[in-house]
Amino acid sequence: AAEAAAAAHTAEARREAAEERSRAEACRTTMTEAVGSLQAELSSARQAVQRLERRAARGAAEAEATQEALLARLAEAESRHDSERALARGAAEASAQQAARRAEEAAADAARE
């Protein structure tokens, strides 16, 4: 009877150990799958970050190029404006000189008469 009880107890312990191993293996499988899934998500997130970084770099480069183009256009417009002012100033001075000559000529004509 004692041997039968010991054999039954041993069989029960083995069954419990087998169940525990089975649960541990299932847990290990679940954890392995979870780690694999998290690694895939991490890889996907890293790729998304890299795409966003590249897009941001392109945007910054485009903004810088646009700014440079606008500054060049502004410099060109300022140069044209300065040239136009210089031409207008020159024309006004020439007109004033011509008016002064006419006045001098008129004064000389009047003095002769």
Contacts in CASP RR format, 6 or more apart in sequence:
PFRMAT RR
TARGET T0000
AUTHOR 0000-0000-0000
METHOD contacts of the structure
MODEL  1
AAEAAAAAHTAEARREAAEERSRAEACRTTMTEAVGSLQAELSSARQAVQ
RLERRAARGAAEAEATQEALLARLAEAESRHDSERALARGAAEASAQQAA
RRAEEAAADAARE
END
